[in-house]
């Protein structure tokens, strides 16, 4: 289990020495259907996702109201928020009705985002 973390000095890792620490177990619910990508751009800042954040994306989940989703539009991957009630997907700048003529394919649900304080060059980016 995770406990509070002091921002001062001390050995915060001491609590985890005996139990082991697995970010896989903590952050990934469905290992076989989860992949990782990096956020591109800042159009999802209101949802708490910034450029270069790591996204954990689960293909086994069905999108629900308020979820951050990975969609394909015009052959490109995009990260957007899903408003099931008003039948739109949106980011900080645009709202796209799901009844639009543009073909929108829901690929997966973003389950976690992780802020990176140092770059990780090898991850693919999603806008």
N, C-alpha and C positions, 0 to 999 in steps of 0.2 A: 504494500500500500504506500501511497505517497503521503508525506506529511508536509507541513509548512517549511519553507526554506528561509533562513535568516540571510539578510543581505550583507551582514558583517562578516567577521572572520570566524573560523571554526571549521571543523571537518564534517561537512554535510554528507559526504560519501560514507561515513562510518556506519550510518543506519542501514546501508545497503550491502555491506561487506558479506554478511552471513547469508542473506536471502538471494543474492545475485540480482543483477539488473538487466532486464530485457525490454528494450523499447518495442520490439516486435510484439511481445505479449501485452504491453501496456497500450499501444496505439493501433494495432491492426486486428480487426475483428474476424476478417475472412482472408486468410493468407493467400489462398489460391486465386482469389479474384481481385486482389488489391495491387495497384501499381503506384509508382511515385513519379511526379513531374514537378517542374518548377513554374511558378506563376510569372507571367510576362506582362509588364505594364502595371498601371495603378488604377485600372477601372473598377476594381473590387474593394477599394479601401474602406468604404462604408460597411462592408461585411467583415472587415478585419484582415483582408488578404492584400499584401503589398508585393511589389515587384521582387522577384527572386525568392519568395517564400516557397518552402517545400509543401506540396499538396499530396496527401494520401487519398487515393481515389479508388472506390470500390465498385466494380461492375455488377456485383450480385444484388445490389440494393435497388429498389424502386423509388423514384423521386417522390418526396412528399412536400407539402406546402412549406416554404421557407428554406428548403435545402439549397445548398450550393451544388450546382450540377455541372457536369462536363457535357457539352453539346457539340454536334457537328453541324456547321452551316457553310454552305458553298465549299465543302471539302476541307474546311479548317476547323480545328478544335478551339472551343471557347469555354471559359469558366463564367457562369452566370448564376444569378439567384432565381429560384422558381417560385412564382406566385400562382398557386393552383386555383385560388378563388377567382382571380381576375384573368386567368389563362394567359399569363405573360412570363417571359424571362427578361431579366434586366441586369444592368450593371449601373455604375454611378452616372453614366451619361445617356444611356439609351434603354428604351423599353420595346420589346419585340412581341407583338401578339402571337400566340400560338396558332391563330387562325390565318396568319399572314400567308402570302403566296410562297414565301421562302420555305424551303424544306429544312426542317429542324429535327435532328435525330438526337434523342437523349441517349448518351453512352454510359454514364456512371454518376455516382454521387460522391462529392468531396466530403470525406469524413473528418479530416484533420488538416490544419495548416500549421506549419512550423516556421517561425521567423529565423532567418539565417543571419548571423552577425559576421560570418566570413563566407566567402563564395564557395560554391560547389560546382565546378565547371562541367561535370559530366552528365548532368540531368537535362532531359529535353524540356523545352519551355512551352507553356500553354497560355494563350491570350485570353 
